[in-house]
Amino acid sequence: RRTGVVMGVTVPLVSTEDAILSKLEWARKAESERQLRDVAAMIGAQGPSLDRDSIERWACSLGVLDTWRTLAGS
């Protein structure tokens, strides 16, 4: 996490990559299709700017690599 200023208030921010990993974990634990749709939308919105190597490494550690690869089309 990092911090940023939103409307003059310092708030914690999470990277898109971290949000994707969190949603992939949640989808696995809760069998949530909504989380998978969210991840697909995030991939579509961020496209090539995502740090895919980092996501791959963490997805492997978290046990969600297959799901990530399916959604990412890799």
PDB file of N, H, CA, C and O in Angstrom:
ATOM      1  N   ARG A   1       0.825  -1.184   0.000  1.00  0.00           N
ATOM      2  CA  ARG A   1       0.000   0.000   0.000  1.00  0.00           C
ATOM      3  C   ARG A   1       0.866   1.243   0.000  1.00  0.00           C
ATOM      4  O   ARG A   1       2.025   1.244   0.414  1.00  0.00           O
ATOM      5  N   ARG A   2       0.257   2.271  -0.474  1.00  0.00           N
ATOM      6  H   ARG A   2      -0.684   2.270  -0.810  1.00  0.00           H
ATOM      7  CA  ARG A   2       0.909   3.569  -0.435  1.00  0.00           C
ATOM      8  C   ARG A   2      -0.143   4.574  -0.001  1.00  0.00           C
ATOM      9  O   ARG A   2      -1.318   4.231   0.131  1.00  0.00           O
ATOM     10  N   THR A   3       0.258   5.766   0.214  1.00  0.00           N
ATOM     11  H   THR A   3       1.212   6.045   0.107  1.00  0.00           H
ATOM     12  CA  THR A   3      -0.709   6.790   0.590  1.00  0.00           C
ATOM     13  C   THR A   3      -0.828   7.802  -0.522  1.00  0.00           C
ATOM     14  O   THR A   3       0.088   7.987  -1.322  1.00  0.00           O
ATOM     15  N   GLY A   4      -1.963   8.448  -0.557  1.00  0.00           N
ATOM     16  H   GLY A   4      -2.708   8.298   0.093  1.00  0.00           H
ATOM     17  CA  GLY A   4      -2.207   9.501  -1.523  1.00  0.00           C
ATOM     18  C   GLY A   4      -3.125  10.523  -0.881  1.00  0.00           C
ATOM     19  O   GLY A   4      -3.676  10.293   0.195  1.00  0.00           O
ATOM     20  N   VAL A   5      -3.280  11.638  -1.543  1.00  0.00           N
ATOM     21  H   VAL A   5      -2.832  11.825  -2.417  1.00  0.00           H
ATOM     22  CA  VAL A   5      -4.156  12.689  -1.032  1.00  0.00           C
ATOM     23  C   VAL A   5      -5.376  12.767  -1.939  1.00  0.00           C
ATOM     24  O   VAL A   5      -5.263  12.962  -3.149  1.00  0.00           O
ATOM     25  N   VAL A   6      -6.545  12.611  -1.325  1.00  0.00           N
ATOM     26  H   VAL A   6      -6.637  12.453  -0.342  1.00  0.00           H
ATOM     27  CA  VAL A   6      -7.810  12.689  -2.045  1.00  0.00           C
ATOM     28  C   VAL A   6      -8.642  13.778  -1.381  1.00  0.00           C
ATOM     29  O   VAL A   6      -8.984  13.679  -0.203  1.00  0.00           O
ATOM     30  N   MET A   7      -8.960  14.808  -2.137  1.00  0.00           N
ATOM     31  H   MET A   7      -8.682  14.889  -3.094  1.00  0.00           H
ATOM     32  CA  MET A   7      -9.742  15.927  -1.622  1.00  0.00           C
ATOM     33  C   MET A   7      -9.133  16.490  -0.337  1.00  0.00           C
ATOM     34  O   MET A   7      -9.851  16.841   0.599  1.00  0.00           O
ATOM     35  N   GLY A   8      -7.795  16.571  -0.303  1.00  0.00           N
ATOM     36  H   GLY A   8      -7.212  16.286  -1.063  1.00  0.00           H
ATOM     37  CA  GLY A   8      -7.098  17.154   0.825  1.00  0.00           C
ATOM     38  C   GLY A   8      -6.877  16.233   2.011  1.00  0.00           C
ATOM     39  O   GLY A   8      -6.335  16.656   3.032  1.00  0.00           O
ATOM     40  N   VAL A   9      -7.295  14.967   1.887  1.00  0.00           N
ATOM     41  H   VAL A   9      -7.735  14.623   1.058  1.00  0.00           H
ATOM     42  CA  VAL A   9      -7.159  14.011   2.983  1.00  0.00           C
ATOM     43  C   VAL A   9      -6.180  12.919   2.568  1.00  0.00           C
ATOM     44  O   VAL A   9      -6.297  12.354   1.481  1.00  0.00           O
ATOM     45  N   THR A  10      -5.216  12.623   3.434  1.00  0.00           N
ATOM     46  H   THR A  10      -5.121  13.082   4.318  1.00  0.00           H
ATOM     47  CA  THR A  10      -4.281  11.539   3.167  1.00  0.00           C
ATOM     48  C   THR A  10      -4.971  10.218   3.461  1.00  0.00           C
ATOM     49  O   THR A  10      -5.480   9.996   4.559  1.00  0.00           O
ATOM     50  N   VAL A  11      -4.979   9.346   2.461  1.00  0.00           N
ATOM     51  H   VAL A  11      -4.565   9.527   1.568  1.00  0.00           H
ATOM     52  CA  VAL A  11      -5.667   8.058   2.586  1.00  0.00           C
ATOM     53  C   VAL A  11      -4.762   6.940   2.088  1.00  0.00           C
ATOM     54  O   VAL A  11      -3.887   7.175   1.255  1.00  0.00           O
ATOM     55  N   PRO A  12      -4.970   5.706   2.602  1.00  0.00           N
ATOM     56  CA  PRO A  12      -4.212   4.575   2.072  1.00  0.00           C
ATOM     57  C   PRO A  12      -4.776   4.183   0.703  1.00  0.00           C
ATOM     58  O   PRO A  12      -5.990   4.179   0.498  1.00  0.00           O
ATOM     59  N   LEU A  13      -3.890   3.858  -0.215  1.00  0.00           N
ATOM     60  H   LEU A  13      -2.904   3.861  -0.048  1.00  0.00           H
ATOM     61  CA  LEU A  13      -4.284   3.431  -1.564  1.00  0.00           C
ATOM     62  C   LEU A  13      -3.725   2.043  -1.826  1.00  0.00           C
ATOM     63  O   LEU A  13      -2.655   1.689  -1.329  1.00  0.00           O
ATOM     64  N   VAL A  14      -4.438   1.281  -2.589  1.00  0.00           N
ATOM     65  H   VAL A  14      -5.307   1.568  -2.992  1.00  0.00           H
ATOM     66  CA  VAL A  14      -3.974  -0.048  -2.962  1.00  0.00           C
ATOM     67  C   VAL A  14      -3.756  -0.050  -4.484  1.00  0.00           C
ATOM     68  O   VAL A  14      -4.512   0.580  -5.224  1.00  0.00           O
ATOM     69  N   SER A  15      -2.736  -0.749  -4.933  1.00  0.00           N
ATOM     70  H   SER A  15      -2.122  -1.260  -4.331  1.00  0.00           H
ATOM     71  CA  SER A  15      -2.470  -0.801  -6.366  1.00  0.00           C
ATOM     72  C   SER A  15      -3.503  -1.690  -7.054  1.00  0.00           C
ATOM     73  O   SER A  15      -4.131  -2.539  -6.422  1.00  0.00           O
ATOM     74  N   THR A  16      -3.664  -1.484  -8.330  1.00  0.00           N
ATOM     75  H   THR A  16      -3.155  -0.793  -8.843  1.00  0.00           H
ATOM     76  CA  THR A  16      -4.577  -2.321  -9.108  1.00  0.00           C
ATOM     77  C   THR A  16      -4.147  -3.779  -9.018  1.00  0.00           C
ATOM     78  O   THR A  16      -4.988  -4.672  -8.905  1.00  0.00           O
ATOM     79  N   GLU A  17      -2.843  -4.021  -9.068  1.00  0.00           N
ATOM     80  H   GLU A  17      -2.160  -3.296  -9.159  1.00  0.00           H
ATOM     81  CA  GLU A  17      -2.333  -5.387  -8.987  1.00  0.00           C
ATOM     82  C   GLU A  17      -2.731  -6.044  -7.664  1.00  0.00           C
ATOM     83  O   GLU A  17      -3.152  -7.200  -7.644  1.00  0.00           O
ATOM     84  N   ASP A  18      -2.597  -5.305  -6.560  1.00  0.00           N
ATOM     85  H   ASP A  18      -2.255  -4.365  -6.576  1.00  0.00           H
ATOM     86  CA  ASP A  18      -2.977  -5.850  -5.257  1.00  0.00           C
ATOM     87  C   ASP A  18      -4.476  -6.091  -5.173  1.00  0.00           C
ATOM     88  O   ASP A  18      -4.913  -7.088  -4.598  1.00  0.00           O
ATOM     89  N   ALA A  19      -5.258  -5.197  -5.734  1.00  0.00           N
ATOM     90  H   ALA A  19      -4.903  -4.387  -6.200  1.00  0.00           H
ATOM     91  CA  ALA A  19      -6.715  -5.375  -5.735  1.00  0.00           C
ATOM     92  C   ALA A  19      -7.103  -6.613  -6.536  1.00  0.00           C
ATOM     93  O   ALA A  19      -7.995  -7.360  -6.132  1.00  0.00           O
ATOM     94  N   ILE A  20      -6.442  -6.832  -7.661  1.00  0.00           N
ATOM     95  H   ILE A  20      -5.717  -6.226  -7.989  1.00  0.00           H
ATOM     96  CA  ILE A  20      -6.714  -8.017  -8.478  1.00  0.00           C
ATOM     97  C   ILE A  20      -6.400  -9.282  -7.679  1.00  0.00           C
ATOM     98  O   ILE A  20      -7.195 -10.221  -7.649  1.00  0.00           O
ATOM     99  N   LEU A  21      -5.244  -9.296  -7.040  1.00  0.00           N
ATOM    100  H   LEU A  21      -4.597  -8.534  -7.065  1.00  0.00           H
ATOM    101  CA  LEU A  21      -4.859 -10.482  -6.264  1.00  0.00           C
ATOM    102  C   LEU A  21      -5.837 -10.734  -5.121  1.00  0.00           C
ATOM    103  O   LEU A  21      -6.193 -11.880  -4.843  1.00  0.00           O
ATOM    104  N   SER A  22      -6.261  -9.681  -4.474  1.00  0.00           N
ATOM    105  H   SER A  22      -5.972  -8.751  -4.700  1.00  0.00           H
ATOM    106  CA  SER A  22      -7.229  -9.819  -3.388  1.00  0.00           C
ATOM    107  C   SER A  22      -8.544 -10.385  -3.897  1.00  0.00           C
ATOM    108  O   SER A  22      -9.130 -11.263  -3.263  1.00  0.00           O
ATOM    109  N   LYS A  23      -9.007  -9.897  -5.025  1.00  0.00           N
ATOM    110  H   LYS A  23      -8.532  -9.184  -5.540  1.00  0.00           H
ATOM    111  CA  LYS A  23     -10.257 -10.383  -5.604  1.00  0.00           C
ATOM    112  C   LYS A  23     -10.132 -11.830  -6.078  1.00  0.00           C
ATOM    113  O   LYS A  23     -11.083 -12.603  -5.963  1.00  0.00           O
ATOM    114  N   LEU A  24      -8.973 -12.200  -6.606  1.00  0.00           N
ATOM    115  H   LEU A  24      -8.200 -11.572  -6.700  1.00  0.00           H
ATOM    116  CA  LEU A  24      -8.763 -13.588  -7.014  1.00  0.00           C
ATOM    117  C   LEU A  24      -8.819 -14.525  -5.811  1.00  0.00           C
ATOM    118  O   LEU A  24      -9.397 -15.610  -5.875  1.00  0.00           O
ATOM    119  N   GLU A  25      -8.205 -14.085  -4.714  1.00  0.00           N
ATOM    120  H   GLU A  25      -7.735 -13.204  -4.662  1.00  0.00           H
ATOM    121  CA  GLU A  25      -8.253 -14.887  -3.479  1.00  0.00           C
ATOM    122  C   GLU A  25      -9.678 -15.008  -2.958  1.00  0.00           C
ATOM    123  O   GLU A  25     -10.118 -16.088  -2.563  1.00  0.00           O
ATOM    124  N   TRP A  26     -10.382 -13.905  -2.962  1.00  0.00           N
ATOM    125  H   TRP A  26     -10.025 -13.028  -3.283  1.00  0.00           H
ATOM    126  CA  TRP A  26     -11.755 -13.892  -2.479  1.00  0.00           C
ATOM    127  C   TRP A  26     -12.634 -14.787  -3.354  1.00  0.00           C
ATOM    128  O   TRP A  26     -13.478 -15.528  -2.849  1.00  0.00           O
ATOM    129  N   ALA A  27     -12.429 -14.710  -4.660  1.00  0.00           N
ATOM    130  H   ALA A  27     -11.744 -14.108  -5.070  1.00  0.00           H
ATOM    131  CA  ALA A  27     -13.193 -15.546  -5.590  1.00  0.00           C
ATOM    132  C   ALA A  27     -12.961 -17.025  -5.310  1.00  0.00           C
ATOM    133  O   ALA A  27     -13.888 -17.833  -5.371  1.00  0.00           O
ATOM    134  N   ARG A  28     -11.721 -17.368  -5.003  1.00  0.00           N
ATOM    135  H   ARG A  28     -10.968 -16.712  -4.953  1.00  0.00           H
ATOM    136  CA  ARG A  28     -11.407 -18.774  -4.702  1.00  0.00           C
ATOM    137  C   ARG A  28     -12.071 -19.212  -3.404  1.00  0.00           C
ATOM    138  O   ARG A  28     -12.672 -20.284  -3.340  1.00  0.00           O
ATOM    139  N   LYS A  29     -11.964 -18.394  -2.383  1.00  0.00           N
ATOM    140  H   LYS A  29     -11.475 -17.523  -2.435  1.00  0.00           H
ATOM    141  CA  LYS A  29     -12.502 -18.762  -1.076  1.00  0.00           C
ATOM    142  C   LYS A  29     -14.027 -18.788  -1.050  1.00  0.00           C
ATOM    143  O   LYS A  29     -14.626 -19.662  -0.424  1.00  0.00           O
ATOM    144  N   ALA A  30     -14.650 -17.836  -1.726  1.00  0.00           N
ATOM    145  H   ALA A  30     -14.163 -17.126  -2.235  1.00  0.00           H
ATOM    146  CA  ALA A  30     -16.107 -17.693  -1.660  1.00  0.00           C
ATOM    147  C   ALA A  30     -16.813 -18.190  -2.914  1.00  0.00           C
ATOM    148  O   ALA A  30     -18.037 -18.117  -3.019  1.00  0.00           O
ATOM    149  N   GLU A  31     -16.020 -18.704  -3.878  1.00  0.00           N
ATOM    150  H   GLU A  31     -15.025 -18.764  -3.792  1.00  0.00           H
ATOM    151  CA  GLU A  31     -16.566 -19.122  -5.167  1.00  0.00           C
ATOM    152  C   GLU A  31     -17.443 -18.015  -5.750  1.00  0.00           C
ATOM    153  O   GLU A  31     -18.583 -18.248  -6.150  1.00  0.00           O
ATOM    154  N   SER A  32     -16.887 -16.815  -5.786  1.00  0.00           N
ATOM    155  H   SER A  32     -15.960 -16.625  -5.461  1.00  0.00           H
ATOM    156  CA  SER A  32     -17.613 -15.617  -6.180  1.00  0.00           C
ATOM    157  C   SER A  32     -17.380 -15.259  -7.643  1.00  0.00           C
ATOM    158  O   SER A  32     -16.276 -14.883  -8.037  1.00  0.00           O
ATOM    159  N   GLU A  33     -18.421 -15.380  -8.429  1.00  0.00           N
ATOM    160  H   GLU A  33     -19.318 -15.686  -8.109  1.00  0.00           H
ATOM    161  CA  GLU A  33     -18.338 -14.992  -9.842  1.00  0.00           C
ATOM    162  C   GLU A  33     -18.202 -13.474  -9.972  1.00  0.00           C
ATOM    163  O   GLU A  33     -17.569 -12.973 -10.901  1.00  0.00           O
ATOM    164  N   ARG A  34     -18.801 -12.759  -9.036  1.00  0.00           N
ATOM    165  H   ARG A  34     -19.315 -13.166  -8.281  1.00  0.00           H
ATOM    166  CA  ARG A  34     -18.712 -11.299  -9.093  1.00  0.00           C
ATOM    167  C   ARG A  34     -17.263 -10.836  -9.014  1.00  0.00           C
ATOM    168  O   ARG A  34     -16.875  -9.918  -9.736  1.00  0.00           O
ATOM    169  N   GLN A  35     -16.453 -11.452  -8.150  1.00  0.00           N
ATOM    170  H   GLN A  35     -16.768 -12.197  -7.563  1.00  0.00           H
ATOM    171  CA  GLN A  35     -15.051 -11.069  -8.026  1.00  0.00           C
ATOM    172  C   GLN A  35     -14.305 -11.340  -9.332  1.00  0.00           C
ATOM    173  O   GLN A  35     -13.440 -10.563  -9.736  1.00  0.00           O
ATOM    174  N   LEU A  36     -14.648 -12.443  -9.981  1.00  0.00           N
ATOM    175  H   LEU A  36     -15.351 -13.074  -9.653  1.00  0.00           H
ATOM    176  CA  LEU A  36     -14.003 -12.773 -11.254  1.00  0.00           C
ATOM    177  C   LEU A  36     -14.387 -11.762 -12.328  1.00  0.00           C
ATOM    178  O   LEU A  36     -13.547 -11.369 -13.138  1.00  0.00           O
ATOM    179  N   ARG A  37     -15.641 -11.341 -12.341  1.00  0.00           N
ATOM    180  H   ARG A  37     -16.323 -11.660 -11.683  1.00  0.00           H
ATOM    181  CA  ARG A  37     -16.065 -10.305 -13.295  1.00  0.00           C
ATOM    182  C   ARG A  37     -15.326  -8.995 -13.023  1.00  0.00           C
ATOM    183  O   ARG A  37     -14.907  -8.301 -13.949  1.00  0.00           O
ATOM    184  N   ASP A  38     -15.173  -8.669 -11.738  1.00  0.00           N
ATOM    185  H   ASP A  38     -15.513  -9.233 -10.986  1.00  0.00           H
ATOM    186  CA  ASP A  38     -14.434  -7.455 -11.370  1.00  0.00           C
ATOM    187  C   ASP A  38     -12.997  -7.516 -11.883  1.00  0.00           C
ATOM    188  O   ASP A  38     -12.485  -6.543 -12.437  1.00  0.00           O
ATOM    189  N   VAL A  39     -12.353  -8.666 -11.692  1.00  0.00           N
ATOM    190  H   VAL A  39     -12.769  -9.457 -11.242  1.00  0.00           H
ATOM    191  CA  VAL A  39     -10.964  -8.824 -12.149  1.00  0.00           C
ATOM    192  C   VAL A  39     -10.895  -8.669 -13.666  1.00  0.00           C
ATOM    193  O   VAL A  39     -10.010  -7.987 -14.184  1.00  0.00           O
ATOM    194  N   ALA A  40     -11.822  -9.296 -14.372  1.00  0.00           N
ATOM    195  H   ALA A  40     -12.541  -9.849 -13.952  1.00  0.00           H
ATOM    196  CA  ALA A  40     -11.829  -9.185 -15.838  1.00  0.00           C
ATOM    197  C   ALA A  40     -11.982  -7.727 -16.264  1.00  0.00           C
ATOM    198  O   ALA A  40     -11.321  -7.282 -17.203  1.00  0.00           O
ATOM    199  N   ALA A  41     -12.844  -6.990 -15.585  1.00  0.00           N
ATOM    200  H   ALA A  41     -13.381  -7.352 -14.823  1.00  0.00           H
ATOM    201  CA  ALA A  41     -13.040  -5.578 -15.908  1.00  0.00           C
ATOM    202  C   ALA A  41     -11.780  -4.767 -15.606  1.00  0.00           C
ATOM    203  O   ALA A  41     -11.424  -3.865 -16.364  1.00  0.00           O
ATOM    204  N   MET A  42     -11.113  -5.085 -14.512  1.00  0.00           N
ATOM    205  H   MET A  42     -11.402  -5.819 -13.896  1.00  0.00           H
ATOM    206  CA  MET A  42      -9.889  -4.369 -14.156  1.00  0.00           C
ATOM    207  C   MET A  42      -8.791  -4.636 -15.181  1.00  0.00           C
ATOM    208  O   MET A  42      -8.047  -3.731 -15.560  1.00  0.00           O
ATOM    209  N   ILE A  43      -8.700  -5.870 -15.618  1.00  0.00           N
ATOM    210  H   ILE A  43      -9.304  -6.605 -15.311  1.00  0.00           H
ATOM    211  CA  ILE A  43      -7.710  -6.211 -16.650  1.00  0.00           C
ATOM    212  C   ILE A  43      -8.010  -5.420 -17.918  1.00  0.00           C
ATOM    213  O   ILE A  43      -7.107  -4.859 -18.538  1.00  0.00           O
ATOM    214  N   GLY A  44      -9.280  -5.382 -18.295  1.00  0.00           N
ATOM    215  H   GLY A  44     -10.013  -5.838 -17.791  1.00  0.00           H
ATOM    216  CA  GLY A  44      -9.677  -4.647 -19.494  1.00  0.00           C
ATOM    217  C   GLY A  44      -9.403  -3.159 -19.391  1.00  0.00           C
ATOM    218  O   GLY A  44      -8.986  -2.533 -20.366  1.00  0.00           O
ATOM    219  N   ALA A  45      -9.632  -2.592 -18.221  1.00  0.00           N
ATOM    220  H   ALA A  45      -9.970  -3.100 -17.430  1.00  0.00           H
ATOM    221  CA  ALA A  45      -9.437  -1.154 -18.033  1.00  0.00           C
ATOM    222  C   ALA A  45      -7.959  -0.778 -17.967  1.00  0.00           C
ATOM    223  O   ALA A  45      -7.569   0.272 -18.477  1.00  0.00           O
ATOM    224  N   GLN A  46      -7.136  -1.618 -17.347  1.00  0.00           N
ATOM    225  H   GLN A  46      -7.454  -2.470 -16.933  1.00  0.00           H
ATOM    226  CA  GLN A  46      -5.714  -1.297 -17.158  1.00  0.00           C
ATOM    227  C   GLN A  46      -4.841  -1.759 -18.310  1.00  0.00           C
ATOM    228  O   GLN A  46      -3.815  -1.150 -18.611  1.00  0.00           O
ATOM    229  N   GLY A  47      -5.263  -2.848 -18.953  1.00  0.00           N
ATOM    230  H   GLY A  47      -6.097  -3.342 -18.709  1.00  0.00           H
ATOM    231  CA  GLY A  47      -4.533  -3.357 -20.108  1.00  0.00           C
ATOM    232  C   GLY A  47      -3.051  -3.537 -19.877  1.00  0.00           C
ATOM    233  O   GLY A  47      -2.642  -4.152 -18.892  1.00  0.00           O
ATOM    234  N   PRO A  48      -2.234  -2.999 -20.786  1.00  0.00           N
ATOM    235  CA  PRO A  48      -0.792  -3.229 -20.729  1.00  0.00           C
ATOM    236  C   PRO A  48      -0.076  -2.545 -19.569  1.00  0.00           C
ATOM    237  O   PRO A  48       1.096  -2.827 -19.322  1.00  0.00           O
ATOM    238  N   SER A  49      -0.751  -1.659 -18.859  1.00  0.00           N
ATOM    239  H   SER A  49      -1.703  -1.430 -19.059  1.00  0.00           H
ATOM    240  CA  SER A  49      -0.068  -0.967 -17.761  1.00  0.00           C
ATOM    241  C   SER A  49       0.048  -1.824 -16.498  1.00  0.00           C
ATOM    242  O   SER A  49       0.750  -1.445 -15.561  1.00  0.00           O
ATOM    243  N   LEU A  50      -0.632  -2.973 -16.463  1.00  0.00           N
ATOM    244  H   LEU A  50      -1.202  -3.280 -17.225  1.00  0.00           H
ATOM    245  CA  LEU A  50      -0.534  -3.872 -15.305  1.00  0.00           C
ATOM    246  C   LEU A  50       0.852  -4.501 -15.225  1.00  0.00           C
ATOM    247  O   LEU A  50       1.466  -4.811 -16.245  1.00  0.00           O
ATOM    248  N   ASP A  51       1.329  -4.681 -14.014  1.00  0.00           N
ATOM    249  H   ASP A  51       0.830  -4.429 -13.185  1.00  0.00           H
ATOM    250  CA  ASP A  51       2.586  -5.385 -13.788  1.00  0.00           C
ATOM    251  C   ASP A  51       2.271  -6.881 -13.735  1.00  0.00           C
ATOM    252  O   ASP A  51       2.130  -7.456 -12.655  1.00  0.00           O
ATOM    253  N   ARG A  52       2.164  -7.488 -14.883  1.00  0.00           N
ATOM    254  H   ARG A  52       2.278  -7.021 -15.760  1.00  0.00           H
ATOM    255  CA  ARG A  52       1.736  -8.891 -14.993  1.00  0.00           C
ATOM    256  C   ARG A  52       2.738  -9.849 -14.368  1.00  0.00           C
ATOM    257  O   ARG A  52       2.347 -10.885 -13.831  1.00  0.00           O
ATOM    258  N   ASP A  53       4.013  -9.523 -14.429  1.00  0.00           N
ATOM    259  H   ASP A  53       4.331  -8.681 -14.866  1.00  0.00           H
ATOM    260  CA  ASP A  53       5.020 -10.392 -13.811  1.00  0.00           C
ATOM    261  C   ASP A  53       4.814 -10.467 -12.299  1.00  0.00           C
ATOM    262  O   ASP A  53       4.889 -11.543 -11.706  1.00  0.00           O
ATOM    263  N   SER A  54       4.560  -9.341 -11.698  1.00  0.00           N
ATOM    264  H   SER A  54       4.499  -8.467 -12.179  1.00  0.00           H
ATOM    265  CA  SER A  54       4.315  -9.304 -10.256  1.00  0.00           C
ATOM    266  C   SER A  54       3.046 -10.086  -9.907  1.00  0.00           C
ATOM    267  O   SER A  54       3.028 -10.856  -8.947  1.00  0.00           O
ATOM    268  N   ILE A  55       2.003  -9.884 -10.682  1.00  0.00           N
ATOM    269  H   ILE A  55       2.017  -9.258 -11.462  1.00  0.00           H
ATOM    270  CA  ILE A  55       0.757 -10.614 -10.432  1.00  0.00           C
ATOM    271  C   ILE A  55       0.989 -12.111 -10.560  1.00  0.00           C
ATOM    272  O   ILE A  55       0.499 -12.885  -9.738  1.00  0.00           O
ATOM    273  N   GLU A  56       1.724 -12.525 -11.572  1.00  0.00           N
ATOM    274  H   GLU A  56       2.122 -11.896 -12.240  1.00  0.00           H
ATOM    275  CA  GLU A  56       2.023 -13.957 -11.772  1.00  0.00           C
ATOM    276  C   GLU A  56       2.737 -14.544 -10.556  1.00  0.00           C
ATOM    277  O   GLU A  56       2.375 -15.618 -10.076  1.00  0.00           O
ATOM    278  N   ARG A  57       3.750 -13.836 -10.062  1.00  0.00           N
ATOM    279  H   ARG A  57       4.044 -12.963 -10.452  1.00  0.00           H
ATOM    280  CA  ARG A  57       4.508 -14.337  -8.905  1.00  0.00           C
ATOM    281  C   ARG A  57       3.610 -14.497  -7.688  1.00  0.00           C
ATOM    282  O   ARG A  57       3.613 -15.539  -7.032  1.00  0.00           O
ATOM    283  N   TRP A  58       2.845 -13.456  -7.395  1.00  0.00           N
ATOM    284  H   TRP A  58       2.842 -12.610  -7.928  1.00  0.00           H
ATOM    285  CA  TRP A  58       1.979 -13.505  -6.220  1.00  0.00           C
ATOM    286  C   TRP A  58       0.813 -14.467  -6.413  1.00  0.00           C
ATOM    287  O   TRP A  58       0.408 -15.137  -5.463  1.00  0.00           O
ATOM    288  N   ALA A  59       0.270 -14.546  -7.613  1.00  0.00           N
ATOM    289  H   ALA A  59       0.599 -14.002  -8.385  1.00  0.00           H
ATOM    290  CA  ALA A  59      -0.840 -15.465  -7.869  1.00  0.00           C
ATOM    291  C   ALA A  59      -0.395 -16.902  -7.629  1.00  0.00           C
ATOM    292  O   ALA A  59      -1.162 -17.717  -7.118  1.00  0.00           O
ATOM    293  N   CYS A  60       0.843 -17.210  -7.996  1.00  0.00           N
ATOM    294  H   CYS A  60       1.467 -16.547  -8.411  1.00  0.00           H
ATOM    295  CA  CYS A  60       1.389 -18.542  -7.743  1.00  0.00           C
ATOM    296  C   CYS A  60       1.455 -18.798  -6.236  1.00  0.00           C
ATOM    297  O   CYS A  60       1.035 -19.856  -5.768  1.00  0.00           O
ATOM    298  N   SER A  61       1.974 -17.845  -5.485  1.00  0.00           N
ATOM    299  H   SER A  61       2.315 -16.986  -5.865  1.00  0.00           H
ATOM    300  CA  SER A  61       2.087 -17.981  -4.029  1.00  0.00           C
ATOM    301  C   SER A  61       0.729 -18.112  -3.352  1.00  0.00           C
ATOM    302  O   SER A  61       0.601 -18.804  -2.342  1.00  0.00           O
ATOM    303  N   LEU A  62      -0.277 -17.456  -3.900  1.00  0.00           N
ATOM    304  H   LEU A  62      -0.174 -16.894  -4.721  1.00  0.00           H
ATOM    305  CA  LEU A  62      -1.609 -17.447  -3.298  1.00  0.00           C
ATOM    306  C   LEU A  62      -2.505 -18.589  -3.776  1.00  0.00           C
ATOM    307  O   LEU A  62      -3.615 -18.770  -3.276  1.00  0.00           O
ATOM    308  N   GLY A  63      -2.016 -19.347  -4.740  1.00  0.00           N
ATOM    309  H   GLY A  63      -1.115 -19.200  -5.147  1.00  0.00           H
ATOM    310  CA  GLY A  63      -2.799 -20.475  -5.239  1.00  0.00           C
ATOM    311  C   GLY A  63      -3.911 -20.099  -6.202  1.00  0.00           C
ATOM    312  O   GLY A  63      -4.904 -20.816  -6.325  1.00  0.00           O
ATOM    313  N   VAL A  64      -3.742 -18.954  -6.897  1.00  0.00           N
ATOM    314  H   VAL A  64      -2.935 -18.371  -6.798  1.00  0.00           H
ATOM    315  CA  VAL A  64      -4.765 -18.499  -7.837  1.00  0.00           C
ATOM    316  C   VAL A  64      -4.208 -18.284  -9.242  1.00  0.00           C
ATOM    317  O   VAL A  64      -4.796 -17.569 -10.053  1.00  0.00           O
ATOM    318  N   LEU A  65      -3.073 -18.910  -9.515  1.00  0.00           N
ATOM    319  H   LEU A  65      -2.595 -19.491  -8.857  1.00  0.00           H
ATOM    320  CA  LEU A  65      -2.397 -18.695 -10.796  1.00  0.00           C
ATOM    321  C   LEU A  65      -3.247 -19.142 -11.978  1.00  0.00           C
ATOM    322  O   LEU A  65      -3.330 -18.431 -12.979  1.00  0.00           O
ATOM    323  N   ASP A  66      -3.877 -20.303 -11.878  1.00  0.00           N
ATOM    324  H   ASP A  66      -3.810 -20.880 -11.064  1.00  0.00           H
ATOM    325  CA  ASP A  66      -4.695 -20.784 -13.002  1.00  0.00           C
ATOM    326  C   ASP A  66      -5.833 -19.830 -13.312  1.00  0.00           C
ATOM    327  O   ASP A  66      -6.126 -19.555 -14.475  1.00  0.00           O
ATOM    328  N   THR A  67      -6.470 -19.327 -12.267  1.00  0.00           N
ATOM    329  H   THR A  67      -6.232 -19.550 -11.322  1.00  0.00           H
ATOM    330  CA  THR A  67      -7.575 -18.390 -12.474  1.00  0.00           C
ATOM    331  C   THR A  67      -7.065 -17.100 -13.095  1.00  0.00           C
ATOM    332  O   THR A  67      -7.683 -16.572 -14.020  1.00  0.00           O
ATOM    333  N   TRP A  68      -5.954 -16.590 -12.601  1.00  0.00           N
ATOM    334  H   TRP A  68      -5.453 -17.019 -11.850  1.00  0.00           H
ATOM    335  CA  TRP A  68      -5.350 -15.386 -13.168  1.00  0.00           C
ATOM    336  C   TRP A  68      -5.056 -15.583 -14.653  1.00  0.00           C
ATOM    337  O   TRP A  68      -5.402 -14.738 -15.479  1.00  0.00           O
ATOM    338  N   ARG A  69      -4.420 -16.693 -14.985  1.00  0.00           N
ATOM    339  H   ARG A  69      -4.138 -17.379 -14.314  1.00  0.00           H
ATOM    340  CA  ARG A  69      -4.043 -16.944 -16.377  1.00  0.00           C
ATOM    341  C   ARG A  69      -5.277 -17.073 -17.272  1.00  0.00           C
ATOM    342  O   ARG A  69      -5.263 -16.620 -18.416  1.00  0.00           O
ATOM    343  N   THR A  70      -6.320 -17.676 -16.766  1.00  0.00           N
ATOM    344  H   THR A  70      -6.332 -18.045 -15.837  1.00  0.00           H
ATOM    345  CA  THR A  70      -7.561 -17.790 -17.539  1.00  0.00           C
ATOM    346  C   THR A  70      -8.131 -16.406 -17.814  1.00  0.00           C
ATOM    347  O   THR A  70      -8.484 -16.094 -18.951  1.00  0.00           O
ATOM    348  N   LEU A  71      -8.223 -15.581 -16.788  1.00  0.00           N
ATOM    349  H   LEU A  71      -7.937 -15.835 -15.864  1.00  0.00           H
ATOM    350  CA  LEU A  71      -8.808 -14.245 -16.953  1.00  0.00           C
ATOM    351  C   LEU A  71      -7.924 -13.315 -17.767  1.00  0.00           C
ATOM    352  O   LEU A  71      -8.416 -12.476 -18.522  1.00  0.00           O
ATOM    353  N   ALA A  72      -6.611 -13.470 -17.608  1.00  0.00           N
ATOM    354  H   ALA A  72      -6.211 -14.151 -16.995  1.00  0.00           H
ATOM    355  CA  ALA A  72      -5.670 -12.597 -18.308  1.00  0.00           C
ATOM    356  C   ALA A  72      -5.420 -13.051 -19.741  1.00  0.00           C
ATOM    357  O   ALA A  72      -4.788 -12.342 -20.524  1.00  0.00           O
ATOM    358  N   GLY A  73      -5.914 -14.225 -20.073  1.00  0.00           N
ATOM    359  H   GLY A  73      -6.428 -14.801 -19.437  1.00  0.00           H
ATOM    360  CA  GLY A  73      -5.720 -14.733 -21.429  1.00  0.00           C
ATOM    361  C   GLY A  73      -4.309 -15.185 -21.711  1.00  0.00           C
ATOM    362  O   GLY A  73      -3.858 -15.164 -22.856  1.00  0.00           O
ATOM    363  N   SER A  74      -3.590 -15.605 -20.639  1.00  0.00           N
ATOM    364  H   SER A  74      -3.957 -15.621 -19.708  1.00  0.00           H
ATOM    365  CA  SER A  74      -2.208 -16.052 -20.864  1.00  0.00           C
ATOM    366  C   SER A  74      -2.052 -17.518 -20.592  1.00  0.00           C
ATOM    367  O   SER A  74      -0.955 -18.058 -20.732  1.00  0.00           O
TER     368      SER A  74
END
